[in-house]
Amino acid sequence: MSPLQLLDAGAALQVTLAGEVHRFHAIWLRDNAQDAQTRGPGHGQRLITLRDIPPETHIAEAAWSEAGLHLRFEPEGKRVTFDPAWLLARAYDAPSPQTPGWTAEAITRWDSRLADHLPVEDFHAVAQDKAARRRWLRAIARYGFARLTGVPTTDGAPTEVARLFGYVRETNYGRVFDVRAEVNPNNLAYTNLGLQAHTDDPYRDQAPGLQMLACLANTVQGGDSLLIDGFMVAERLRQQSPQGFALLARHCARFEYTGTAGVRLRAKRPMIELGPDGELIAIRFNNRAAAAFTDVPYEDMAAYYAAYRQMAELIEDPALAVTFKLEPGELFIVDNLRVLHGRLPITSSGQRWLQGCYADRDSLLSTLAALEEEAA
């Protein structure tokens, strides 16, 4: 058993886990006790509030036992045992935050070279085999997108895919929406024109986390789908222009949609969203939906627009893009807060019918975590 050392008269504990030294505050350990009086055995939710824990809480005793790390907290006289693996997975005594724009190890940024090994699975395999479903969901979490083949070419097909991990998010576009040319479109997507790569619905609070597009029919020339990893764009921008990266992360852009009677959607969010510790959280880029920027100081506006232009130029760089033609029965799903999608121009007559729906990331990540835990 590794040595244990009480720090600051028991206000903290130093312990070696898997060869690494970690420190834990007594108040943190007491608040996160896993015993049945602190956490409900069935639902795992906390049964006490922070006010139930004395502010002068400290560790009076620390020792290893067969069950794990045994602690006694005073002045309660509370005894708790922690699983070392549980503690290691939640250790917070880490180096200072990394360079702004960092991402977790589970995320892989990509460019056009990913075209040689696109993540793809078969719909029926994903629907029936948990291993295939876990593999597919893991790819979406890692790359921000994946494809499916063998999808039914029937109305409502995207909702069948959404049911594999969660729920459809209905919007003013409906439970599903059809992407095909219309006579009087209320959205540029419903034309034969090419579409610059973008994230969908940045004018919502919050924007949908996932978008699925299934091909039900396609007899046209052109119209290939185009995907860009927004996290890679952000990293390239940070490398080329740290100041520009900081401006797009510091100041909010504004987005709006007024294309449907009775609908006035507006949101205020940065194009590059970082967490307080600098983690890259989301990308929002949609030139068609951009409103007038009014949250950037006069002194920064010219430099902000220069950074905005530089980001747009990176998005147009073929070296960062993956393109493919969707055939009937194929679908792709994108993390809409990371991966930008677009379309090359349609250059012939014929029918191109894509049907899409939205969903949220939390359901996908929840299903993936449950499948991972089940397979462990």
C-alpha positions as CSV (number, residue, x, y, z in Angstrom):
1,M,0.0,0.0,0.0
2,S,1.3,3.5,-0.9
3,P,2.1,5.9,2.0
4,L,-0.5,8.4,3.2
5,Q,0.2,11.8,4.5
6,L,-2.1,14.3,6.2
7,L,-1.5,17.9,5.1
8,D,-2.3,21.1,7.0
9,A,-3.6,19.4,10.1
10,G,-5.9,17.1,8.1
11,A,-7.3,19.7,5.8
12,A,-6.0,17.6,2.9
13,L,-4.6,14.2,2.1
14,Q,-1.6,13.2,0.0
15,V,-1.8,9.8,-1.6
16,T,0.1,7.9,-4.3
17,L,-2.2,6.3,-6.9
18,A,-0.9,4.3,-9.8
19,G,2.6,5.7,-9.2
20,E,1.4,9.3,-9.2
21,V,1.2,11.6,-6.2
22,H,-2.2,13.3,-5.7
23,R,-3.6,15.6,-3.1
24,F,-7.3,15.8,-2.1
25,H,-8.9,18.3,0.2
26,A,-10.9,17.0,3.2
27,I,-14.0,19.0,2.2
28,W,-13.9,17.5,-1.3
29,L,-13.5,14.0,0.0
30,R,-16.3,14.4,2.5
31,D,-18.6,15.9,-0.1
32,N,-17.9,13.1,-2.5
33,A,-18.3,10.2,0.0
34,Q,-20.0,7.2,-1.7
35,D,-21.6,5.7,1.4
36,A,-25.4,5.1,1.6
37,Q,-26.0,8.0,4.0
38,T,-24.4,10.5,1.5
39,R,-25.5,9.0,-1.8
40,G,-28.7,7.2,-2.6
41,P,-27.8,3.5,-3.4
42,G,-30.3,3.2,-6.2
43,H,-30.0,6.6,-8.0
44,G,-26.6,7.7,-6.9
45,Q,-27.7,11.3,-6.1
46,R,-26.4,13.2,-3.1
47,L,-28.6,13.0,0.0
48,I,-27.0,15.8,1.9
49,T,-26.2,19.5,1.1
50,L,-23.0,21.3,1.7
51,R,-24.4,23.0,4.7
52,D,-24.8,19.5,6.3
53,I,-21.0,19.2,6.3
54,P,-19.2,21.2,9.1
55,P,-17.0,23.9,7.6
56,E,-14.2,22.8,9.9
57,T,-14.2,19.3,8.5
58,H,-10.8,17.6,8.5
59,I,-9.3,14.1,8.2
60,A,-8.5,12.7,11.6
61,E,-7.4,9.2,10.4
62,A,-6.3,7.7,7.1
63,A,-5.4,4.1,6.5
64,W,-5.5,1.4,3.9
65,S,-7.9,-1.5,4.3
66,E,-8.9,-4.5,2.2
67,A,-11.9,-2.4,0.9
68,G,-9.7,0.6,-0.1
69,L,-8.8,3.9,1.4
70,H,-10.4,4.3,4.9
71,L,-10.9,7.9,6.2
72,R,-12.4,9.3,9.4
73,F,-13.7,12.8,9.3
74,E,-14.1,15.1,12.3
75,P,-15.9,16.7,13.9
76,E,-18.6,14.3,12.6
77,G,-16.8,11.1,13.4
78,K,-17.8,10.1,9.9
79,R,-16.0,7.0,8.5
80,V,-15.8,6.5,4.7
81,T,-14.0,4.1,2.4
82,F,-12.9,5.1,-1.1
83,D,-12.0,2.9,-4.0
84,P,-8.5,4.0,-5.2
85,A,-9.6,3.6,-8.9
86,W,-12.5,5.9,-8.3
87,L,-10.2,8.5,-6.8
88,L,-7.7,8.2,-9.5
89,A,-10.3,8.7,-12.2
90,R,-11.4,12.0,-10.5
91,A,-8.1,13.3,-9.4
92,Y,-7.9,17.1,-9.7
93,D,-4.4,17.8,-8.5
94,A,-3.1,18.4,-12.0
95,P,-0.7,20.9,-13.7
96,S,-2.0,24.3,-14.7
97,P,-4.4,24.5,-17.7
98,Q,-2.9,24.0,-21.1
99,T,-2.8,26.4,-24.0
100,P,-6.3,27.8,-24.7
101,G,-8.0,25.7,-27.3
102,W,-6.9,22.3,-25.9
103,T,-9.1,19.3,-26.3
104,A,-9.5,16.0,-24.3
105,E,-7.5,12.9,-25.3
106,A,-10.7,11.3,-26.5
107,I,-11.0,13.8,-29.3
108,T,-9.0,13.6,-32.5
109,R,-8.8,16.6,-34.8
110,W,-8.6,15.8,-38.5
111,D,-8.1,17.2,-42.0
112,S,-8.6,15.9,-45.6
113,R,-6.5,12.8,-44.9
114,L,-9.3,11.3,-42.9
115,A,-11.0,10.6,-46.3
116,D,-8.9,7.5,-46.6
117,H,-10.5,5.9,-43.5
118,L,-13.8,7.5,-42.8
119,P,-15.7,6.1,-39.8
120,V,-18.6,4.1,-41.2
121,E,-20.9,1.3,-40.0
122,D,-23.9,-0.6,-41.3
123,F,-27.3,0.5,-39.9
124,H,-28.6,-3.0,-39.2
125,A,-25.4,-3.9,-37.5
126,V,-25.5,-0.8,-35.3
127,A,-29.2,-1.4,-34.5
128,Q,-28.7,-5.1,-33.5
129,D,-25.1,-5.4,-32.3
130,K,-24.0,-3.5,-29.2
131,A,-20.4,-3.7,-30.1
132,A,-21.1,-2.1,-33.5
133,R,-23.2,0.6,-31.9
134,R,-20.5,1.3,-29.3
135,R,-17.9,1.5,-32.1
136,W,-20.1,3.9,-34.1
137,L,-20.9,6.2,-31.2
138,R,-17.2,6.2,-30.1
139,A,-16.3,7.4,-33.6
140,I,-18.8,10.2,-33.4
141,A,-17.4,11.3,-30.1
142,R,-13.8,11.2,-31.3
143,Y,-14.1,12.7,-34.8
144,G,-17.4,14.6,-34.5
145,F,-19.0,12.7,-37.3
146,A,-19.6,9.2,-38.8
147,R,-21.5,7.6,-41.6
148,L,-24.0,4.8,-41.9
149,T,-24.9,2.6,-44.8
150,G,-28.0,0.4,-45.3
151,V,-30.3,3.1,-43.9
152,P,-34.0,2.7,-45.0
153,T,-34.9,5.1,-47.8
154,T,-38.3,5.8,-46.3
155,D,-39.8,9.0,-44.9
156,G,-38.6,9.4,-41.3
157,A,-35.4,7.4,-41.7
158,P,-33.3,9.8,-39.7
159,T,-35.5,9.4,-36.7
160,E,-34.9,5.7,-36.8
161,V,-31.2,6.4,-36.5
162,A,-31.8,8.9,-33.6
163,R,-33.6,6.2,-31.7
164,L,-30.4,4.1,-31.6
165,F,-29.0,6.5,-29.0
166,G,-31.5,9.1,-27.9
167,Y,-34.3,11.4,-29.0
168,V,-35.2,13.7,-31.9
169,R,-35.0,17.4,-31.1
170,E,-38.0,19.1,-32.8
171,T,-37.6,22.6,-34.1
172,N,-39.6,25.1,-36.2
173,Y,-38.4,23.1,-39.2
174,G,-40.3,20.1,-37.8
175,R,-39.5,16.7,-36.4
176,V,-37.7,16.0,-39.7
177,F,-36.8,18.4,-42.5
178,D,-36.4,17.7,-46.2
179,V,-33.4,19.2,-48.1
180,R,-34.3,19.5,-51.7
181,A,-34.9,22.4,-54.2
182,E,-38.0,24.4,-53.6
183,V,-39.7,27.2,-55.6
184,N,-39.8,29.7,-52.8
185,P,-37.3,28.5,-50.2
186,N,-37.2,29.9,-46.7
187,N,-33.6,28.7,-46.4
188,L,-30.7,28.6,-48.8
189,A,-30.3,24.9,-48.2
190,Y,-33.5,24.3,-50.2
191,T,-31.9,25.4,-53.5
192,N,-29.4,23.9,-56.0
193,L,-26.7,26.3,-55.0
194,G,-23.5,25.3,-53.2
195,L,-23.4,25.9,-49.5
196,Q,-20.3,27.2,-47.6
197,A,-19.4,24.8,-44.7
198,H,-21.3,25.9,-41.6
199,T,-22.8,24.8,-38.3
200,D,-26.5,24.7,-38.2
201,D,-28.9,26.9,-36.2
202,P,-26.4,29.1,-34.2
203,Y,-29.3,31.4,-33.7
204,R,-30.8,28.9,-31.1
205,D,-30.1,28.8,-27.4
206,Q,-28.6,26.2,-27.4
207,A,-28.0,25.1,-31.0
208,P,-28.7,21.4,-31.7
209,G,-25.8,19.3,-30.7
210,L,-26.2,16.7,-33.5
211,Q,-27.5,16.7,-37.0
212,M,-28.3,13.7,-39.2
213,L,-28.8,13.8,-42.9
214,A,-30.0,10.7,-44.8
215,C,-30.1,10.3,-48.5
216,L,-33.5,9.0,-49.8
217,A,-32.9,9.7,-53.5
218,N,-30.0,11.1,-55.6
219,T,-29.9,11.2,-59.4
220,V,-28.1,14.6,-59.8
221,Q,-24.6,15.5,-60.7
222,G,-22.7,17.4,-58.0
223,G,-24.2,18.2,-54.6
224,D,-21.4,16.3,-52.8
225,S,-21.4,16.7,-49.1
226,L,-18.4,18.5,-47.5
227,L,-17.2,18.3,-43.9
228,I,-14.7,20.4,-42.0
229,D,-13.4,19.8,-38.5
230,G,-14.0,23.1,-36.8
231,F,-11.7,22.1,-34.0
232,M,-8.9,21.7,-36.5
233,V,-9.8,25.1,-38.0
234,A,-9.6,26.7,-34.5
235,E,-6.1,25.1,-33.9
236,R,-4.8,26.3,-37.2
237,L,-6.1,29.8,-36.5
238,R,-4.5,29.7,-33.0
239,Q,-1.2,28.7,-34.6
240,Q,-1.3,31.4,-37.3
241,S,-2.8,34.2,-35.3
242,P,-3.0,33.8,-31.5
243,Q,-4.5,37.3,-31.2
244,G,-7.2,36.5,-33.8
245,F,-8.0,33.3,-32.0
246,A,-8.4,35.2,-28.7
247,L,-10.6,37.8,-30.3
248,L,-13.1,35.2,-31.7
249,A,-13.1,33.4,-28.3
250,R,-13.4,36.6,-26.2
251,H,-16.2,38.4,-28.0
252,C,-19.7,37.2,-28.9
253,A,-21.0,37.1,-32.4
254,R,-24.8,37.4,-33.0
255,F,-26.9,35.1,-35.2
256,E,-30.5,35.4,-36.2
257,Y,-33.2,33.6,-38.3
258,T,-36.4,35.4,-39.5
259,G,-37.2,33.3,-42.6
260,T,-40.5,32.0,-41.3
261,A,-43.6,33.9,-40.3
262,G,-43.9,34.0,-36.6
263,V,-40.3,32.9,-36.0
264,R,-37.6,35.3,-34.7
265,L,-34.7,33.3,-33.4
266,R,-31.7,35.2,-32.0
267,A,-28.6,34.1,-30.1
268,K,-25.4,35.7,-28.8
269,R,-22.4,33.3,-28.6
270,P,-18.7,33.3,-29.5
271,M,-17.6,31.7,-32.8
272,I,-14.9,29.9,-30.7
273,E,-16.2,28.8,-27.3
274,L,-13.7,28.0,-24.6
275,G,-14.3,26.7,-21.1
276,P,-12.9,28.7,-18.2
277,D,-9.9,26.4,-18.2
278,G,-9.3,27.0,-22.0
279,E,-10.8,23.8,-23.2
280,L,-12.3,24.1,-26.7
281,I,-16.1,23.6,-26.2
282,A,-17.8,24.6,-29.5
283,I,-17.5,26.2,-32.9
284,R,-20.2,28.3,-34.4
285,F,-19.8,29.5,-38.0
286,N,-22.7,30.4,-40.3
287,N,-22.3,33.4,-42.6
288,R,-25.9,33.2,-43.8
289,A,-27.2,33.5,-40.2
290,A,-24.7,36.0,-38.9
291,A,-26.4,39.2,-37.7
292,A,-24.6,42.5,-37.1
293,F,-21.9,42.1,-34.5
294,T,-22.6,44.6,-31.7
295,D,-20.6,43.1,-28.8
296,V,-17.1,43.8,-30.1
297,P,-15.5,47.1,-28.9
298,Y,-14.7,49.7,-31.5
299,E,-11.0,49.3,-30.8
300,D,-11.2,45.5,-31.6
301,M,-13.7,45.4,-34.5
302,A,-11.2,45.7,-37.4
303,A,-9.0,43.0,-35.9
304,Y,-12.0,40.9,-35.1
305,Y,-13.1,41.0,-38.8
306,A,-9.6,40.2,-39.9
307,A,-9.7,37.1,-37.6
308,Y,-13.2,36.2,-38.9
309,R,-11.9,36.4,-42.5
310,Q,-8.9,34.3,-41.6
311,M,-11.2,31.7,-40.1
312,A,-13.4,31.7,-43.2
313,E,-10.3,31.2,-45.4
314,L,-9.3,28.2,-43.4
315,I,-12.8,26.8,-43.8
316,E,-12.4,27.1,-47.5
317,D,-9.0,25.3,-47.6
318,P,-9.4,22.0,-49.5
319,A,-6.6,20.5,-47.4
320,L,-9.0,20.6,-44.4
321,A,-12.1,19.2,-46.1
322,V,-13.5,15.7,-46.6
323,T,-16.0,15.4,-49.4
324,F,-18.2,12.4,-50.5
325,K,-21.4,11.8,-52.5
326,L,-24.3,10.5,-50.5
327,E,-26.1,7.6,-52.2
328,P,-29.6,6.4,-51.3
329,G,-29.5,4.5,-48.0
330,E,-26.5,6.4,-46.7
331,L,-26.5,8.9,-43.8
332,F,-24.0,11.0,-42.0
333,I,-24.2,12.5,-38.5
334,V,-22.2,15.5,-37.3
335,D,-21.5,17.1,-34.0
336,N,-23.1,20.4,-34.9
337,L,-21.0,22.2,-32.2
338,R,-17.8,21.1,-33.8
339,V,-18.0,19.8,-37.4
340,L,-19.1,22.2,-40.2
341,H,-21.0,20.7,-43.2
342,G,-21.6,22.1,-46.6
343,R,-22.5,21.2,-50.2
344,L,-21.0,21.5,-53.6
345,P,-23.3,23.0,-56.3
346,I,-25.8,20.7,-58.0
347,T,-24.9,20.8,-61.7
348,S,-27.7,18.8,-63.4
349,S,-31.4,18.1,-63.3
350,G,-32.7,15.2,-61.4
351,Q,-33.8,14.5,-57.8
352,R,-31.7,14.9,-54.7
353,W,-33.7,14.3,-51.6
354,L,-32.0,14.4,-48.2
355,Q,-33.9,14.2,-45.0
356,G,-32.6,15.3,-41.7
357,C,-33.3,15.6,-38.0
358,Y,-31.6,17.1,-35.0
359,A,-30.7,15.5,-31.7
360,D,-28.6,16.4,-28.6
361,R,-25.1,15.3,-27.7
362,D,-25.9,14.4,-24.1
363,S,-28.1,11.4,-25.1
364,L,-25.4,10.1,-27.4
365,L,-22.7,10.5,-24.8
366,S,-24.9,8.9,-22.2
367,T,-25.6,5.9,-24.4
368,L,-21.9,5.5,-25.2
369,A,-20.9,5.7,-21.6
370,A,-23.5,3.0,-20.6
371,L,-22.3,0.7,-23.4
372,E,-18.6,1.3,-22.5
373,E,-19.4,0.5,-18.8
374,E,-21.4,-2.6,-19.8
375,A,-18.5,-3.9,-22.0
376,A,-15.8,-3.2,-19.3
